[in-house]
Amino acid sequence: MALPKNIEKIKNLPTVFIIFGATGDLSRKKLFPSLFELFTTNLLPEKIKILASSRSQYSNEEFAQIVKETVNPKDVTAWEKFISNLEFISSDVSENKNLDLISNRLLQIEKEAKTCVQRIIYLAISPSIYQKAFENIGKNKLNLGCRTHNNKARIVIEKPFGHNFASAQELNSVLIKYFEKEQIFRIDHFLGKETVQNILAFRFGNEIFEPIWNNQYIDNIQITFTENIGVEKRGSFYDETGGLRDVVQNHLFQLLALVAMEAPKSLTHEHFRDKRLEIIKSIKTMNPKEVAKCTLRGQYEGYQSEENVNPNSNTETFALVKLFIENKRWHGVPFYIRTGKKIMGNVTSIIISFKEKGHEIYENFWAKPLPNHITIQIKPTEGIGLRLVAKKPGFETVLEPVDMEFCYRTSFENHQPDAYERLLMDVIFGDQTLFIGEVGESWKIIDPIVKTWQSGNPPLFTYKTGSWGPKEADKFIEQDGRKWLAPYLTICNI
Ligand code: BG6
């Protein structure tokens, strides 16, 4: 893997991660595996401590065993070294219990290190207790960092930030009482994915695309994020949240922003964030009539019997929205965004579908022009494809679609850091470029949709697990004279 340029800068910077919610799904699936990978690839600071915390009681050994089961380490020596830096402290950040133990341990670590230590607080807890967590972190002065060097603690917060515009604002007002801008890292892990970052390089590093990246050439954009899995152990979180707020408001809006934004002046945090924000602000909000016409929601069969899900739940596990951006470049181009759980395809992709303008000399050789499209695939493998039209070999003139693809796997040998690995490193460096600066703008688009959905409009459709979602989703796009394009690359996935 290409190392960060200034890695030496942080190597000698003693650092402590304080992870609240250390036994939760996110910590087990993403945080500990990523921290261990960074540790084994020698990227973490030499003096690193991880203070893991949750309400349960565990000894350090018991907790290390829990982590071991999910990390599944192959290198035993590295694992032993890793866990010698891992400690467990039981606390309740929402009830202000035992946070003093964490403060005291931090002071002790600093004493032992004989220097200031960079403190990074990671909130891998339920978003419903964020506000109390901010207050209690503040009360215990965990936000202050190491005072001797005027070093400030950093805080990493997972999405969703709030559950609507008003609550996001309110939450933010509490957060900023205790933390300054440079201390806050609102994470959206999609921004840490390699292909997602590559969208900008693709658009602005290859000048051939810019002249056609607009409504004159592009007919529609399809953003798909579907998963085979259901809600698994996250029934209670998911049932409160639903697909629209779980992934559309954040991950998928960020994808839309990268595909649609204007070029930033530079890749600095401010310029990059401003351009993303500018495009999200220009998404047209919908009135109830438009919501009924331009959105669709579904629930997979059997969802209501999932663990910790309300048996009468109306929560959507499938969401589809058609959005328009109100600016010159995108006027009239629909952005179809769909997401679903327990769907046949386990795929994340963006398709830029060009207008169907076959040249007249070929008029008689195809029933219908075959539109070109670009597929940016993020999952299951990463790559970019271009659908072209080619003449089929032979005496007759017959045109057929063919694919040209760039696959990360075959083009680069480097290990691709997982999104969390990348973003955890950025937090250590204090680089906010790939973090969310804005609070609430995307809620302004989502809130009217949620409100109309709550009034029963459009109805909640059910769908079979392992399908592509409600069949009404096909009709939805067909009414516009379009169809869902296969969201996969062909060559990269073989
Ligand atoms: C999370 C959502 O943010 O992203 C989950 O809460 C979803 O519902 C997950 O499964 C998907 O992330 P990835 O990186 O595995 O595609």
Residues whose N, C-alpha, C, O or C-beta is under 5 A from the ligand:
A	BS01	BG6	D246
